[in-house]
């Protein structure tokens, strides 16, 4: 049901071309930690609540 995928775009603009290598290196580290292994627990919790009639009713009653 859930592929645990994230999408996005990151653009870095610098007026100092000598810093491109360092910027790319740091950006790759950040991106790797942030997007390569998205958490799936949130989607699993939502699926469990929505697919369980008792939990779904309890959740819905909290909204009203």
Helices and strands as residue ranges (DSSP letters): G 17-19, H 20-35, H 41-51, H 53-63
